[in-house]
Structures are given as structure tokens and as C-alpha cells.
């Protein structure tokens, strides 16, 4: 018995929806796997002791510089330049940290 056009349209629409749902499930599974892999990479980089050691060294260096440039150590004629040098040094370290973090993020996502 031949299908009426409306029944055929309903059947075609249902089949099309099933394919769409299957495609969505497949894509969501693929996205889940990619996110899981990225999470693993991120954990690997975050837990990297070398990066943490470098950051600790930079902080230690800044503390040493701050101590050297404290008002007790710096002669009176250089007192005005001390804060600007500390800011300059801190800005440089901050830029290196941001650059390093961007490299890590780029390595994870690309």
C-alpha cells in the first residue's frame, strides 16, 4: 500500500531528525574527548615543576632586588629612582610570566 504524501513527509522528517540526533551525539562525544585531552595537557603543564621553579626564582630575584633598593640601602640621591626601577623590573617579570602562560595555552589548544 503506497504512502500518502503527508505520511511520507512525516517519515522523512523523523528519519532526518534521527540522523541529526546521531550526528549531534557523535560530535558531542568527539568534543568530550578533545576536552578531556586538553584537560590532561593542562594538568601536565600546571603541574610542571620547572615552570613553578622558574616562577619561584623570579619572585626570589624580585625580593632580592627590592631588598637592595630599600631606603635603608639606597643612597639618598637615588631614592627618587628606586620606586620607578622596582616598577620597571616588576613590569618586565609580569610580561615574561604572561608571555610564558600564553605559550603554554597556545601549546595546549593548537
Secondary structure, DSSP 8 states (H G I E B T S, - for coil): ----HHHHHHHHHHHHHHHHHHHHHHHHHHHHHHHHHHHHHHHHHHT-HHHHHHHHHHHHHHHHHHHHTSTTTS-GGGHHHHHHHHHHHHHHHHHHHHHHHHHHHHHHH-
